[in-house]
Amino acid sequence: MNEYQYLGLDVKTIIEEEKLPNLIEMKDVKFLTITNHSFAATSELGFIAGVISLDSFIIAIDSTLFPFTGRLLRKQIEDVFKLPVRYLFLTHYHGDHFWGVSSFNDTIIVGSEPIVQNIIAEREIQPARFESWKKEDPEKAHLIDEIDTSFLPDITFTNKVKIRDGEQCVELHHCGGHTSCSSYAYFPFEKVLFSGDLIFAKEWPWAGDPTSNPDEWINALQEIIKLDIDFVIPGHGPMVGKEEVAVQLNFLKRLREETIIILENEKSIDNIKVPPFYNDNTSGEWVKKGTLECFYNFYNNQLI
């Protein structure tokens, strides 16, 4: 598998045009080539966004963490490819994938049906969350103040929808799992899959969302692994291939088995024999705690 290649875009110029403090330097935002038509934007701020450039328009996949970074992504790809972004596909409702949405407000926003309910429900807790965030990180206060979550998808779908441009086609699949609205984009022409947070590459998956469903997550990865894929762009972590999907799937299945065993023996969550998995520091204890609690509570409710 080839490595990411830089697209050669000038991030600093955009920062200067925005007249914003240089919070995001060249090393922090990287625009990367995957194949001839597929690209990704990654950042130390914690987001990964995808781009598929078709014959007459562009599909953006997730909107990044801030409206500023969304504008940065959009300007660069439209300048380079001389094509408009026509569609924004949201893989799910979490802020690092959704909060830049206002930068794409004139495009056709696409998401699964459950994403609408999740976005609306999240609005109730966002003001307090944003105020707390600004106190913790005042240098980003102006970026946080610009976040506008009033936007909802123009098109929703329940199972699968296809976006066509001539002979090229991008498939959008809703599967649930990481969240009830989790979806992924598959570009068969170049064997590329943008997984959103269904894949946390080389690290622990986080299942701490209130709508997480382990069975749906396992089923989703079982379907993904059947696809003809060379490249997987995860929601977090490096680009990987199908082998990493198999690694993640095996872990989730084994964790399900171990969780059910301790529940059948009426033991506590602390007794789960967690299968060996990635142990690097990128997966904090809060990630592991959230995932274990999700599995324990989900299967405990099934056994009641």
Residue, then its C-alpha position, 0 to 999 in steps of 0.5 A: m500500500n502506498e503512503y499518503q502523499y502531500l497535495g502541496l497546498d499552502v495553509k499559511t496563506i489561508i490563515e493570513e487571509e482569514k486574519l486569524p492567529n496562527l494557531i494552525e501551522m503547516k505541520d498541523v494541517k496536512f492535505l494528503t493524496i490517497t489515489n488520483h481522485s481521493f484525498a484526506a485532510t488531517s490535523e493535530l486538532g483531532f479531525i480527519a476529513g475526506v475528499i472525492s473529486l469526480d468529473s464535474f464536482i467534489i464530495a467532501i466527507d465530514s466538515t472538520l472541527f471548526p468552520f475555519t478549518g472547514r473553509l480552509l479545506r474547501k478553499q484548497i480543494e476547490d482551488v486545486f481541482k477547479l471544481p465545486v464542492r456539491y455534496l457534504f457527507l456527514t459520517h456522524y454527528h460528533g463535533d470533530h466531524f460536524w462542527g465545521v458544517s457552516s462552511f458548506n451551507d450552500t452545498i447539498i448536505v447528506g446524512s443518515e436519517p438518525i443523524v437529524q435526531n442526534i444533532i437536535a438532541e445534542r444542541e441542548i448541552q452544547p452551550a455549556r460545553f462550549e463555554s467550558w471549552k473556551k475557559e479551558d482553551p481560551e486561544k481557540a475561543h474565537l474558533i468555538d464562537e463561530i460554530d453553528t449547529s443549526f444546519l441539518p442534512d438536505i438529504t437523509f437515507t436509511n440504508k444506502v444511497k448512491i451519488r453518481d457523476g457520469e460513470q463514477c459512483v460513490e456509495l453511502h452506507h448507514c450502519g450504526g454502531h459507533t453511533s446510531c447515525s454512523s455511516y461510511a462512504y465507499f468509492p469502488f472506482e478506486k477501492v477507497l473507503f472513508s469509515g468515519d469513526l467505525i475505524f479507530a486505526k491502530e487504537w482502541p475504538w470508542a463506544g462511549d456515545p449514548t447511542s453506541n450499539p456493539d452488535e451494529w458495529i460488529n455487523a458493519l465491519q463484517e459488511i465492510i470487510k466483504l468490499d473490494i478495498d485497498f485503502v481505508i481512511p479512518g475517523h482517527g489514526p493513519m490510513v490502513g487497509k482491509e487488514e486493520v478492519a479485520v483486527q478491529l472486528n476481531f477485537l470487538k467480537r472477542l470483547r463481546e464474548e468476554t462481556i457476555i461470559i461475565l454477565e452470564n456468571e453474574k460478575s461485575i464489569d471489572n471481571i471482563k477479561v479484556p482481549p489484548f489490543y493496542n496499548d499506546n497512549t493515544s487511547g486514554e483510559w477514558v476511551k477504554k472505560g467508555t467502551l467497556e461500560c457500553f458493552y457491559n450495559f448493552y449486553n446486560n440489558q439484553l440478558i435481563 
